[in-house]
C-alpha cells in the first residue's frame, strides 16, 4: 500500500467547495483484503488506537456507521479506511473536519483509489494521511505489512503528530477571532505559518497576530512588556499595584526582597505564559533559586511584594471589560490512598484534557517545576497526600501548564470592572488582559484589597471561550466588531473568468472597465499580476497563489481573476467564493493531460468557477457544455451570453425577467444588448469597440459581451461600461499575444497566441472578414498535444489562406525537431491545400522572417506566435525592401500605436523574462 500522488486543494475543486487533500493510493495486494477478511483483530485494534472512529457515521449517517461498514459483508477497502483515519487524526489534534470521499479510479487500474479528505492546515493534513498509512500498516497481519518496524510506538506517534499539528495550527485565540470573522461574513487569509492573519480583502483588510490587532499601538505593547514601567504608570494613577524592584543578580534580588519585606514574587522582566515565575517566598535560598529560574527567560528579574488572593484574568476590549476568569494553578487533590503520580494520571484521564491546546484543558506534567513545588511541602511523585489535601504542581495558573479556569464575569464588582478598564486604557491597549489578585472578586478592591500584577498585550482567549467551569464568553466577537463596525465593508468585488479561449482578453477588458469606473483593480492573467494597470509580478499568474496575492494587496478594491484549467486541476481555486463567475467556452485543448480526456471532463473542471459564484454566473448559451452548468450553480442570478438573438432558451429566460446579453443586428451594425428584469438595454455598437476591429473580430465581440455582462452584474454603471469598452484595444502592450495588429508595413500583420483549433479557427475566420489581396499564415502547434489536436489546427486554417508557413514552437515537448510541422503539412495536403502553397520552416524566427518577406502591398499576414516578445519585435523591426516601400509609402505622421511600439519595445527587453519559461507556464495553466 503506497501513495502514488498527492494534490492539496486550497479552495473549491472538483471534489469539494472547501480545502481537501486528494491521494492517489495503490493498495497493491491489499486490494484482495477488505476489512472483513482482515478480521476483528484489525478492526478492534484500529478502534483501540482511535476510539473516535466509533462515532463516524459514514454512508449510514449515524454514529457507528463506519464500524458497521467495516464489519458487514466483505467489509470495506483500506482506501476508504485511510480516509476516515486521516479525518479522525485531525479531530484528535483539535481540528473540526468531517468530509471524505473514496472511489476506485478506473477499471483499468485495479487497486488504485482516489482518497479525498478535508483538512484545515495543509501540513497537518498531509501528515495525517502519512500517519494513517503507517497506522493501518502496523495493524495488518505480519505477512502483509510493508513499512512498520519493531520500534513503532503508536502512542508516541500520535502525540508527536498532535504536537506537530499544533505548532502549525492557529492558536485557540487566533482561531476564535477567525471564527468570529466567518460568522460575520468576513473573509480571511493566513499570512505566515504563525498567527499573522489578514481579515478582509484589499483596501478593507485588517490584520491580527494572535490577539494583537493592526490598530494596537506599538508603544502600548512595549509598555505592557515592560512590567516595571507598567507598574509605575498604574501606581501614578492610584490603581492598586504591588511594590517592586528590578534586579540583575541573585544578591540584588535578596536585598530587594528584604527591603520590600514579607513574602515576595520573582518573575522575568519580559516573560510570558507564566514561565519562570515563583510566588510567595521569603527565605534567602528560595529567593536565589527563584532568581535563577527567572533568569532562564530574561536577563533582568522583577522582585515584588506578594499579594494574597486568587489569580484573575480580566479581559478588556475597546475600553470595555468583556470577561473575567478565576485561574487555579495545576494541582491534584489527595484521596489518602493514591500517590501524586497516580493522581496526575487520574486528572489527565479527564477527556477535556489533551496535549498542548488541542482541548479545553492541558494535561499535567510531573516535570522539574512540579518537583520543586512538591519539594516545598516535602513530597515526591511517590508520596501519598492526605484525603482532601491540595498539592500544587504549578506556581502560576496558566492553562497552558495545566491550570483550570472558572468564569466569574457575572459576579465581578463594578469597582473591579472599572479598575481593569482604567488600567488597560492607561497602557493604551485596544485589547488587554489584566492579571488581578483578589480574595473575592465580587467585593471591591477598595474594601478588601487586591492588586494588579501586570497588564498583558495579546491576552489569551482560551480561558474565556472555553472555561473549565462557568459560562463561555464571546471574547473574539467584540474584537471583530471593533475592527469592522457594523456596515463596514470587508470584501472587494471579485470576478473569476475561465474558458478554453478568450479569458485573458475578457479579464483585461473587465479590469479596464473597472479602472474607468474609478476602482483600483487587481488582475491576474497568463502574463502577470496587475495592480491598477501596472504589472507587479510577471509570469503565468492564473492559479490560486496569484489570486490570494491580489486579495492581499492593500491597494485594490476590485479583483479580476483569470482562472485556468491547470491551477484548478492542480490546487483548486484560490478563493472560496466569488461575486461573479464566468465560463466563456469549453473547447478541445490539453485533452489527454492530467486525467482530463474528454470535453465533458474539461467542462467539469471549468464548472468549478460558477459553482463558487454567489451573486451571478455568466454562461455562454451558445456552448452546450457551458449551458449545462446552469444546473450546478447556487448563484442568485444566471446571465446568459448569446450571439444568437433568437436563442430559444435565452428568449424564455429574458421573458421570465432573467438577465442576458445578446448580439442584435441593426441598421448601423451589431448592438450589444443587455436584458434584466424585463428591461431592454442597448449598450454599444460593436464597431465602436477598438478591440473588435470595427466589429469584424467576432471572438472579441463575444469577449466584450462577457466583460460587459460581468461588469453590469457587479454594479458598474452603464456609462462606465461603455467608456471602458470604447477605450480598450489589443495593442501588444495592453494585451500581448491577443490579436495584436501592426499596420505600418505595406501589408497588415496580426500576431496571436492561439494554440488550439478553436482559437486558431476564430483568427482564421477573422482573416476571411478582412480585405486583403493575399492571405498568408505562419502556423504551429504545441508539441505536447495529441496528433489529432495538431491535425485539427491544420484543418481550421485549410482553404482560408493563400500560403502556409508551417513551423514549430521553441520548446519541442517530446517531439522531434520537425515532427509537428510535418504533421501540420500532411494534414493541410489531406484537406486539399496544394503542396506549392506550403513552406515547412521549423524554426520560428526563420519562419516568421520568411512570411514577412512574402508580404506584398495589400496582403494580410497572420502569425501564430509562441515567443511573443521576440516575435513582436521581429514584426515591428522588419524592413521591407525598397521597391515595396515605394509601392506603398507610409504616412508622414506615424500612428500612436507605432510610436508606442518603438518607444516601449526596448523597455520590454528588461521586463519580460525568458519566453520559453513564460510559454511553458501558459501552456500548463490554460
MIROTOR-69097 format. One line per field, with one value per residue (C-alpha): residue number from 1; residue in three letters; x, y, z. Coordinates in steps of 0.1 Angstrom, whole numbers. Example, Ala and Ser with C-alpha at 12.3 -4.5 7.8 and 13.67 -1.06 7.14 Angstrom:
resi 1;2
resn ala;ser
east 123;137
north -45;-11
up 78;71
//
This chain:
resi 1;2;3;4;5;6;7;8;9;10;11;12;13;14;15;16;17;18;19;20;21;22;23;24;25;26;27;28;29;30;31;32;33;34;35;36;37;38;39;40;41;42;43;44;45;46;47;48;49;50;51;52;53;54;55;56;57;58;59;60;61;62;63;64;65;66;67;68;69;70;71;72;73;74;75;76;77;78;79;80;81;82;83;84;85;86;87;88;89;90;91;92;93;94;95;96;97;98;99;100;101;102;103;104;105;106;107;108;109;110;111;112;113;114;115;116;117;118;119;120;121;122;123;124;125;126;127;128;129;130;131;132;133;134;135;136;137;138;139;140;141;142;143;144;145;146;147;148;149;150;151;152;153;154;155;156;157;158;159;160;161;162;163;164;165;166;167;168;169;170;171;172;173;174;175;176;177;178;179;180;181;182;183;184;185;186;187;188;189;190;191;192;193;194;195;196;197;198;199;200;201;202;203;204;205;206;207;208;209;210;211;212;213;214;215;216;217;218;219;220;221;222;223;224;225;226;227;228;229;230;231;232;233;234;235;236;237;238;239;240;241;242;243;244;245;246;247;248;249;250;251;252;253;254;255;256;257;258;259;260;261;262;263;264;265;266;267;268;269;270;271;272;273;274;275;276;277;278;279;280;281;282;283;284;285;286;287;288;289;290;291;292;293;294;295;296;297;298;299;300;301;302;303;304;305;306;307;308;309;310;311;312;313;314;315;316;317;318;319;320;321;322;323;324;325;326;327;328;329;330;331;332;333;334;335;336;337;338;339;340;341;342;343;344;345;346;347;348;349;350;351;352;353;354;355;356;357;358;359;360;361;362;363;364;365;366;367;368;369;370;371;372;373;374;375;376;377;378;379;380;381;382;383;384;385;386;387;388;389;390;391;392;393;394;395;396;397;398;399;400;401;402;403;404;405;406;407;408;409;410;411;412;413;414;415;416;417;418;419;420;421;422;423;424;425;426;427;428;429;430;431;432;433;434;435;436;437;438;439;440;441;442;443;444;445;446;447;448;449;450;451;452;453;454;455;456;457;458;459;460;461;462;463;464;465;466;467;468;469;470;471;472;473;474;475;476;477;478;479;480;481;482;483;484;485;486;487;488;489;490;491;492;493;494;495;496;497;498;499;500;501;502;503;504;505;506;507;508;509;510;511;512;513;514;515;516;517;518;519;520;521;522;523;524;525;526;527;528;529;530;531;532;533;534;535;536;537;538;539;540;541;542;543;544;545;546;547;548;549;550;551;552;553;554;555;556;557;558;559;560;561;562;563;564;565;566;567;568;569;570;571;572;573;574;575;576;577;578;579;580;581;582;583;584;585;586;587;588;589;590;591;592;593;594;595;596;597;598;599;600;601;602;603;604;605;606;607;608;609;610;611;612;613;614;615;616;617;618;619;620;621;622;623;624;625;626;627;628;629;630;631;632;633;634;635;636;637;638;639;640;641;642;643;644;645;646;647;648;649;650;651;652;653;654;655;656;657;658;659;660;661;662;663;664;665;666;667;668;669;670;671;672;673;674;675;676;677;678;679;680;681;682;683;684;685;686;687;688;689;690;691;692;693;694;695;696;697;698;699;700;701;702;703;704;705;706;707;708;709;710;711;712;713;714;715;716;717;718;719;720;721;722;723;724;725;726;727;728;729;730;731;732;733;734;735;736;737;738;739;740;741;742;743;744;745;746;747;748;749;750;751;752;753;754;755;756;757;758;759;760;761;762;763;764;765;766;767;768;769;770;771;772;773;774;775;776;777;778;779;780;781;782;783;784;785;786;787;788;789;790;791;792;793;794;795;796;797;798;799;800;801;802;803;804;805;806;807;808;809;810;811;812;813;814;815;816;817;818;819;820;821;822;823;824;825;826;827;828;829;830;831;832;833;834;835;836;837;838;839;840;841;842;843;844;845;846;847;848;849;850;851;852;853;854;855;856;857;858;859;860;861;862;863;864;865;866;867;868;869;870;871;872;873;874;875;876;877;878;879;880;881;882;883;884;885;886;887;888;889;890;891;892;893;894;895;896;897;898;899;900;901;902;903;904;905;906;907;908;909;910;911;912;913;914;915;916;917;918;919;920;921;922;923;924;925;926
resn unk;unk;unk;unk;unk;unk;unk;unk;unk;unk;unk;unk;unk;unk;unk;unk;unk;unk;unk;unk;unk;unk;unk;unk;unk;unk;unk;unk;unk;unk;unk;unk;unk;unk;unk;unk;unk;unk;unk;unk;unk;unk;unk;unk;unk;unk;unk;unk;unk;unk;unk;unk;unk;unk;unk;unk;unk;unk;unk;unk;unk;unk;unk;unk;unk;unk;unk;unk;unk;unk;unk;unk;unk;unk;unk;unk;unk;unk;unk;unk;unk;unk;unk;unk;unk;unk;unk;unk;unk;unk;unk;unk;unk;unk;unk;unk;unk;unk;unk;unk;unk;unk;unk;unk;unk;unk;unk;unk;unk;unk;unk;unk;unk;unk;unk;unk;unk;unk;unk;unk;unk;unk;unk;unk;unk;unk;unk;unk;unk;unk;unk;unk;unk;unk;unk;unk;unk;unk;unk;unk;unk;unk;unk;unk;unk;unk;unk;unk;unk;unk;unk;unk;unk;unk;unk;unk;unk;unk;unk;unk;unk;unk;unk;unk;unk;unk;unk;unk;unk;unk;unk;unk;unk;unk;unk;unk;unk;unk;unk;unk;unk;unk;unk;unk;unk;unk;unk;unk;unk;unk;unk;unk;unk;unk;unk;unk;unk;unk;unk;unk;unk;unk;unk;unk;unk;unk;unk;unk;unk;unk;unk;unk;unk;unk;unk;unk;unk;unk;unk;unk;unk;unk;unk;unk;unk;unk;unk;unk;unk;unk;unk;unk;unk;unk;unk;unk;unk;unk;unk;unk;unk;unk;unk;unk;unk;unk;unk;unk;unk;unk;unk;unk;unk;unk;unk;unk;unk;unk;unk;unk;unk;unk;unk;unk;unk;unk;unk;unk;unk;unk;unk;unk;unk;unk;unk;unk;unk;unk;unk;unk;unk;unk;unk;unk;unk;unk;unk;unk;unk;unk;unk;unk;unk;unk;unk;unk;unk;unk;unk;unk;unk;unk;unk;unk;unk;unk;unk;unk;unk;unk;unk;unk;unk;unk;unk;unk;unk;unk;unk;unk;unk;unk;unk;unk;unk;unk;unk;unk;unk;unk;unk;unk;unk;unk;unk;unk;unk;unk;unk;unk;unk;unk;unk;unk;unk;unk;unk;unk;unk;unk;unk;unk;unk;unk;unk;unk;unk;unk;unk;unk;unk;unk;unk;unk;unk;unk;unk;unk;unk;unk;unk;unk;unk;unk;unk;unk;unk;unk;unk;unk;unk;unk;unk;unk;unk;unk;unk;unk;unk;unk;unk;unk;unk;unk;unk;unk;unk;unk;unk;unk;unk;unk;unk;unk;unk;unk;unk;unk;unk;unk;unk;unk;unk;unk;unk;unk;unk;unk;unk;unk;unk;unk;unk;unk;unk;unk;unk;unk;unk;unk;unk;unk;unk;unk;unk;unk;unk;unk;unk;unk;unk;unk;unk;unk;unk;unk;unk;unk;unk;unk;unk;unk;unk;unk;unk;unk;unk;unk;unk;unk;unk;unk;unk;unk;unk;unk;unk;unk;unk;unk;unk;unk;unk;unk;unk;unk;unk;unk;unk;unk;unk;unk;unk;unk;unk;unk;unk;unk;unk;unk;unk;unk;unk;unk;unk;unk;unk;unk;unk;unk;unk;unk;unk;unk;unk;unk;unk;unk;unk;unk;unk;unk;unk;unk;unk;unk;unk;unk;unk;unk;unk;unk;unk;unk;unk;unk;unk;unk;unk;unk;unk;unk;unk;unk;unk;unk;unk;unk;unk;unk;unk;unk;unk;unk;unk;unk;unk;unk;unk;unk;unk;unk;unk;unk;unk;unk;unk;unk;unk;unk;unk;unk;unk;unk;unk;unk;unk;unk;unk;unk;unk;unk;unk;unk;unk;unk;unk;unk;unk;unk;unk;unk;unk;unk;unk;unk;unk;unk;unk;unk;unk;unk;unk;unk;unk;unk;unk;unk;unk;unk;unk;unk;unk;unk;unk;unk;unk;unk;unk;unk;unk;unk;unk;unk;unk;unk;unk;unk;unk;unk;unk;unk;unk;unk;unk;unk;unk;unk;unk;unk;unk;unk;unk;unk;unk;unk;unk;unk;unk;unk;unk;unk;unk;unk;unk;unk;unk;unk;unk;unk;unk;unk;unk;unk;unk;unk;unk;unk;unk;unk;unk;unk;unk;unk;unk;unk;unk;unk;unk;unk;unk;unk;unk;unk;unk;unk;unk;unk;unk;unk;unk;unk;unk;unk;unk;unk;unk;unk;unk;unk;unk;unk;unk;unk;unk;unk;unk;unk;unk;unk;unk;unk;unk;unk;unk;unk;unk;unk;unk;unk;unk;unk;unk;unk;unk;unk;unk;unk;unk;unk;unk;unk;unk;unk;unk;unk;unk;unk;unk;unk;unk;unk;unk;unk;unk;unk;unk;unk;unk;unk;unk;unk;unk;unk;unk;unk;unk;unk;unk;unk;unk;unk;unk;unk;unk;unk;unk;unk;unk;unk;unk;unk;unk;unk;unk;unk;unk;unk;unk;unk;unk;unk;unk;unk;unk;unk;unk;unk;unk;unk;unk;unk;unk;unk;unk;unk;unk;unk;unk;unk;unk;unk;unk;unk;unk;unk;unk;unk;unk;unk;unk;unk;unk;unk;unk;unk;unk;unk;unk;unk;unk;unk;unk;unk;unk;unk;unk;unk;unk;unk;unk;unk;unk;unk;unk;unk;unk;unk;unk;unk;unk;unk;unk;unk;unk;unk;unk;unk;unk;unk;unk;unk;unk;unk;unk;unk;unk;unk;unk;unk;unk;unk;unk;unk;unk;unk;unk;unk;unk;unk;unk;unk;unk;unk;unk;unk;unk;unk;unk;unk;unk;unk;unk;unk;unk;unk;unk;unk;unk;unk;unk;unk;unk;unk;unk;unk;unk;unk;unk;unk;unk;unk;unk;unk;unk;unk;unk;unk;unk;unk;unk;unk;unk;unk;unk;unk;unk;unk;unk;unk;unk;unk;unk;unk;unk;unk;unk;unk;unk;unk;unk;unk;unk;unk;unk;unk
east 0;16;7;13;3;-10;-28;-36;-66;-66;-102;-131;-122;-137;-140;-154;-161;-136;-100;-93;-64;-65;-43;-39;-35;-23;-34;-14;-20;-43;-70;-78;-80;-111;-117;-140;-113;-87;-109;-119;-83;-76;-109;-106;-70;-80;-108;-84;-59;-86;-118;-134;-138;-168;-187;-182;-214;-201;-228;-253;-252;-254;-228;-213;-220;-183;-177;-208;-193;-161;-178;-208;-205;-170;-164;-148;-114;-84;-85;-119;-105;-74;-98;-116;-83;-69;-100;-100;-63;-71;-100;-77;-54;-83;-95;-131;-131;-157;-157;-142;-148;-130;-136;-118;-101;-109;-114;-81;-62;-75;-65;-58;-81;-88;-89;-102;-104;-109;-82;-77;-40;-20;10;-12;-35;-5;9;-24;-25;10;4;-29;-9;16;-11;-30;2;10;-23;-21;-10;28;29;10;30;54;66;62;93;96;103;69;50;15;11;44;35;0;12;40;15;-7;23;34;-2;-4;29;14;-22;-37;-38;-71;-72;-64;-89;-116;-111;-112;-144;-160;-150;-165;-198;-199;-191;-156;-131;-96;-62;-33;-2;25;30;24;-6;-5;-39;-55;-92;-110;-97;-77;-80;-106;-82;-73;-46;-43;-14;-28;-49;-27;-45;-32;-46;-28;-3;33;41;13;28;62;48;29;61;79;65;84;71;36;37;49;22;-6;6;8;-30;-38;-45;-37;-2;24;57;86;122;142;174;201;218;208;224;204;173;178;185;153;133;145;137;102;96;74;68;78;72;101;94;112;112;97;84;50;28;38;73;99;76;79;55;51;87;107;138;171;178;143;148;182;167;137;161;179;146;135;170;164;137;151;183;165;142;114;111;77;56;35;-3;-26;-57;-69;-55;-80;-77;-98;-102;-108;-116;-120;-122;-149;-145;-157;-148;-134;-119;-105;-75;-63;-28;-24;-28;-40;-63;-53;-76;-54;-46;-30;4;8;19;-13;-34;-19;-29;-65;-65;-51;-78;-103;-114;-113;-75;-52;-17;-10;-40;-59;-86;-102;-76;-39;-25;-5;32;55;84;111;87;63;92;102;66;64;98;84;59;82;67;78;58;55;41;5;-12;-40;-76;-87;-52;-44;-9;1;22;25;31;11;-24;-18;-40;-10;7;-24;-43;-81;-104;-137;-157;-167;-179;-213;-202;-173;-177;-182;-152;-130;-145;-138;-103;-95;-108;-88;-56;-59;-67;-38;-14;-31;-41;-72;-71;-56;-56;-53;-39;-56;-52;-82;-96;-131;-137;-173;-161;-144;-106;-111;-126;-108;-76;-61;-37;-28;2;5;-12;-8;-8;-20;-40;-51;-88;-89;-98;-128;-141;-138;-136;-133;-164;-190;-204;-182;-178;-175;-141;-135;-167;-161;-126;-140;-168;-141;-121;-152;-181;-215;-219;-181;-171;-146;-149;-139;-160;-144;-149;-134;-131;-124;-128;-106;-101;-107;-103;-72;-87;-120;-103;-82;-114;-132;-103;-101;-138;-134;-105;-125;-153;-130;-119;-83;-84;-62;-59;-43;-35;-13;14;14;-4;-15;-24;-42;-29;7;24;38;47;54;48;18;-5;-37;-36;-46;-14;-18;-55;-45;-17;-42;-66;-37;-28;-38;-44;-71;-108;-118;-104;-105;-91;-83;-87;-70;-75;-40;-45;-79;-68;-36;-48;-84;-94;-76;-107;-137;-163;-166;-193;-194;-180;-179;-173;-166;-164;-152;-131;-106;-73;-50;-70;-52;-32;-36;-66;-87;-95;-129;-147;-172;-144;-129;-163;-165;-132;-142;-176;-158;-158;-196;-200;-181;-202;-226;-242;-241;-230;-223;-226;-221;-255;-241;-218;-238;-212;-213;-251;-254;-235;-266;-278;-247;-245;-261;-256;-286;-287;-277;-268;-267;-245;-255;-246;-279;-308;-332;-318;-349;-337;-324;-356;-376;-351;-355;-393;-392;-373;-339;-305;-289;-266;-273;-259;-286;-285;-294;-292;-258;-243;-245;-256;-245;-277;-284;-317;-325;-358;-378;-356;-341;-308;-289;-253;-229;-224;-196;-178;-172;-151;-114;-106;-132;-115;-148;-169;-151;-133;-163;-144;-136;-172;-181;-153;-167;-202;-188;-169;-200;-222;-198;-194;-231;-236;-210;-229;-208;-228;-237;-217;-186;-190;-194;-164;-143;-151;-145;-111;-98;-77;-55;-21;8;14;-22;-29;3;-4;-41;-48;-20;-23;7;-3;30;43;28;8;-11;2;-18;0;-19;-10;-38;-26;-57;-81;-109;-87;-69;-102;-115;-85;-88;-124;-114;-88;-117;-136;-107;-100;-67;-50;-35;-37;-6;-4;25;11;23;10;24;43;26;-8;-22;-17;-54;-53;-24;-43;-74;-54;-44;-80;-92;-69;-70;-86;-86;-52;-32;1;10;43;44;67;71;74;108;100;97;79;89;86;114;126;103;77;49;54;53;21;5;17;4;-30;-31;-25;-51;-75;-69;-41;-16;20;33;12;31;65;80;104;107;125;100;123;132;96;83;111;102;65;73;93;64;42;32;13;-23;-16;-26;-2;-14;13;5;34;49;77;56;80;107;82;65;99;107;75;78;116;112;124;106;127;129;106;78;82;79;48;31;47;40;21;43;29;31;1;1;4;36;51;43;57;90;93;84;99;133;116;101;136;142;107;97;116;127;98;103;97;67;53;56;37;9;5;4;-24;-48
north 0;33;68;74;110;139;171;198;219;253;262;249;220;190;173;199;236;238;227;190;167;140;109;85;53;20;-9;-35;-69;-54;-50;-86;-79;-59;-52;-82;-105;-89;-98;-85;-82;-55;-36;-38;-27;3;13;9;33;58;54;84;63;46;79;82;78;71;64;53;89;78;71;37;36;34;4;-12;-8;-24;-55;-62;-84;-83;-50;-20;-15;1;33;41;32;55;84;80;76;108;127;113;120;157;156;142;172;196;203;200;182;156;153;125;105;75;60;34;54;31;-5;-2;4;-22;-14;23;46;83;92;127;142;176;195;227;232;219;204;188;173;158;144;129;109;97;86;70;48;38;30;8;-10;-16;-33;-57;-93;-96;-111;-81;-53;-32;-4;-8;-17;-31;4;16;31;43;65;83;87;100;126;136;142;163;185;188;199;224;240;248;254;287;290;290;327;334;307;322;355;338;320;353;368;340;343;379;370;385;366;358;348;333;353;332;299;315;337;365;367;391;398;412;418;445;480;469;445;445;423;404;384;363;390;419;439;462;490;481;509;498;520;502;468;480;493;462;442;465;453;479;508;494;493;529;542;523;534;571;568;554;519;490;475;458;475;461;464;454;434;417;394;370;392;422;400;390;426;438;411;422;459;450;429;398;372;382;372;368;369;376;412;404;368;353;323;323;309;314;329;319;332;335;330;346;326;336;302;303;338;329;298;318;343;316;303;337;344;315;337;372;390;412;400;417;413;424;422;391;398;370;361;342;349;365;374;404;409;444;451;486;500;476;446;415;386;378;344;330;308;280;265;229;207;173;166;137;108;92;62;72;86;120;103;82;113;131;101;104;142;136;109;138;138;176;174;170;177;214;234;206;206;228;218;208;177;180;171;159;179;199;227;201;185;219;226;191;196;227;206;176;154;134;118;87;105;98;131;131;128;163;178;201;197;224;214;248;282;300;294;294;270;260;245;225;252;255;284;294;322;350;377;378;384;409;440;473;488;459;462;499;493;469;492;521;500;489;524;538;515;523;488;481;445;439;414;425;399;408;392;393;371;378;393;400;426;459;461;494;475;441;449;432;443;443;420;430;442;419;427;398;381;345;339;301;306;328;310;275;278;247;259;285;301;306;342;356;372;373;389;424;425;418;444;469;462;460;481;470;483;485;467;438;423;436;426;395;382;349;341;308;291;275;307;344;345;367;393;392;396;426;442;438;452;481;488;487;512;535;533;546;513;502;468;438;415;380;368;345;371;385;402;438;463;494;486;482;448;439;403;386;351;329;341;322;298;300;316;346;350;353;377;401;399;406;438;468;490;471;474;452;418;401;366;348;312;285;248;239;256;242;206;210;231;243;280;304;319;302;322;350;375;367;336;334;305;316;283;247;236;208;217;199;168;136;155;150;128;151;131;144;177;166;162;195;212;196;214;247;244;250;287;290;267;292;322;336;365;358;331;343;315;311;299;291;264;232;222;256;259;227;244;264;234;234;269;284;320;342;352;335;357;340;354;346;358;344;368;340;315;298;292;327;342;323;333;370;368;354;385;369;385;381;397;393;405;421;433;469;494;506;471;449;461;445;445;437;424;424;422;430;459;461;480;488;491;497;492;466;487;513;489;491;455;442;457;476;446;421;402;383;365;398;409;379;387;423;409;388;417;439;412;407;445;450;421;437;470;491;519;516;547;533;500;518;541;511;491;521;528;492;480;450;466;445;464;462;426;409;380;388;399;424;444;461;484;501;478;479;448;442;418;402;383;360;334;310;274;252;245;266;297;293;289;322;340;323;334;370;368;359;390;414;428;416;408;376;359;343;324;312;283;259;237;228;196;181;179;147;142;146;180;191;179;198;231;224;217;250;270;249;267;301;313;316;304;285;288;257;260;247;262;267;240;206;190;154;158;156;189;190;165;190;209;177;166;200;200;165;174;205;185;160;189;200;225;223;213;245;266;251;261;240;261;245;274;301;331;318;311;345;362;342;350;387;386;370;400;424;456;449;414;401;381;362;349;324;331;312;336;367;395;382;377;411;428;408;421;458;459;442;464;458;461;494;485;475;508;528;509;517;547;552;581;610;611;576;564;564;527;528;554;533;502;518;536;507;477;484;485;451;437;442;433;402;371;342;334;297;297;320;300;267;280;294;260;242;265;272
up 0;-11;-21;-58;-60;-38;-45;-19;-30;-13;-23;-45;-67;-85;-51;-27;-22;6;11;6;1;-26;-25;-53;-33;-46;-24;-43;-29;-2;-29;-21;17;26;63;70;56;78;107;141;152;127;133;171;170;149;173;202;186;176;196;179;148;165;161;123;105;70;44;72;85;121;148;144;106;97;121;106;71;82;98;75;44;29;47;30;14;30;9;25;59;54;45;79;98;83;93;129;134;126;150;177;171;177;141;132;98;86;48;29;-3;-17;-51;-73;-101;-130;-141;-160;-127;-102;-66;-72;-53;-52;-15;-7;28;43;61;80;79;49;67;93;67;47;79;88;56;61;97;87;62;89;114;90;80;117;123;93;97;97;62;47;63;42;63;100;120;155;171;161;191;183;214;207;170;179;205;181;154;178;188;151;142;170;161;127;136;145;183;201;205;168;157;178;161;127;136;147;114;95;114;102;66;68;46;60;47;68;60;76;95;129;139;114;97;73;79;48;13;-4;10;36;53;90;104;136;152;179;198;188;161;134;155;187;194;194;224;243;235;246;279;286;280;305;338;357;336;337;375;377;353;371;405;393;386;420;408;431;423;443;452;430;421;390;397;376;402;429;456;444;444;481;491;473;490;524;516;504;535;538;511;475;439;414;377;344;333;299;303;293;298;335;327;353;380;416;442;480;491;519;526;510;494;478;465;450;433;420;406;386;374;362;346;322;305;309;318;343;371;389;427;440;471;473;473;486;468;438;404;380;343;333;296;282;246;232;267;280;302;283;305;340;348;380;373;395;392;381;412;425;454;477;485;512;490;457;450;434;402;402;410;380;358;372;364;329;322;321;284;285;289;259;246;242;231;214;241;267;293;291;307;339;337;365;353;371;381;396;415;430;441;457;475;492;510;515;488;458;430;451;481;492;502;528;518;505;506;477;463;438;409;394;409;382;369;331;312;291;321;333;352;353;346;362;346;371;347;362;398;394;415;395;411;400;365;363;377;349;322;336;337;300;289;308;290;257;245;224;236;270;299;335;360;392;427;450;478;465;430;440;465;458;459;478;508;508;490;460;433;396;389;353;321;291;254;233;261;255;249;257;293;284;254;270;308;329;349;342;311;280;269;234;237;199;187;203;187;153;159;169;136;114;129;115;80;74;41;43;9;-25;-56;-72;-107;-118;-156;-172;-205;-232;-252;-246;-209;-208;-231;-213;-179;-192;-206;-173;-153;-177;-173;-135;-137;-159;-133;-106;-90;-83;-98;-91;-121;-126;-161;-180;-182;-147;-118;-124;-97;-110;-145;-135;-137;-103;-109;-143;-154;-155;-127;-132;-102;-65;-53;-76;-66;-30;-39;-54;-25;-1;-18;4;-26;-46;-43;-72;-82;-116;-115;-148;-136;-158;-161;-148;-115;-110;-116;-95;-65;-70;-67;-45;-30;-15;-33;-59;-67;-104;-121;-160;-183;-219;-237;-235;-265;-272;-256;-232;-235;-226;-199;-161;-163;-185;-216;-228;-233;-206;-181;-191;-186;-151;-142;-157;-139;-105;-112;-114;-85;-65;-77;-51;-70;-107;-130;-166;-191;-228;-240;-274;-260;-249;-224;-207;-209;-188;-160;-151;-131;-109;-95;-64;-77;-72;-109;-141;-170;-204;-232;-268;-302;-315;-306;-314;-289;-276;-241;-237;-250;-224;-198;-207;-209;-173;-162;-163;-172;-206;-231;-268;-300;-321;-357;-365;-393;-380;-375;-344;-310;-277;-257;-220;-206;-169;-150;-181;-192;-227;-225;-258;-247;-275;-313;-318;-344;-317;-297;-309;-299;-324;-355;-364;-354;-376;-348;-336;-309;-293;-298;-277;-251;-249;-242;-214;-199;-201;-185;-156;-151;-151;-127;-103;-102;-126;-143;-179;-190;-173;-191;-225;-218;-208;-239;-262;-247;-246;-275;-283;-287;-277;-245;-234;-244;-256;-279;-282;-318;-319;-352;-370;-399;-406;-433;-468;-456;-424;-398;-370;-342;-319;-293;-304;-297;-302;-330;-316;-311;-344;-362;-348;-361;-395;-397;-389;-417;-441;-430;-436;-470;-485;-518;-504;-470;-455;-423;-401;-381;-354;-326;-291;-292;-261;-279;-294;-331;-337;-319;-341;-372;-361;-361;-397;-407;-392;-414;-445;-475;-458;-467;-499;-484;-453;-435;-412;-381;-346;-311;-295;-269;-286;-256;-265;-303;-329;-344;-374;-363;-356;-389;-408;-392;-400;-436;-441;-427;-449;-480;-469;-467;-502;-498;-527;-519;-535;-510;-481;-468;-440;-419;-384;-366;-355;-362;-396;-404;-393;-413;-444;-440;-437;-468;-487;-479;-507;-506;-496;-482;-447;-427;-396;-373;-346;-323;-294;-282;-281;-273;-297;-325;-320;-321;-352;-368;-360;-368;-402;-431;-464;-495;-513;-541;-517;-497;-530;-539;-506;-489;-452;-438;-428;-392;-375;-356;-318;-318;-338;-316;-285;-302;-310;-276;-254;-272;-255;-221;-227;-231;-194;-182;-199;-188;-209;-233;-231;-194;-198;-226;-207;-178;-200;-216;-183;-170;-198
//
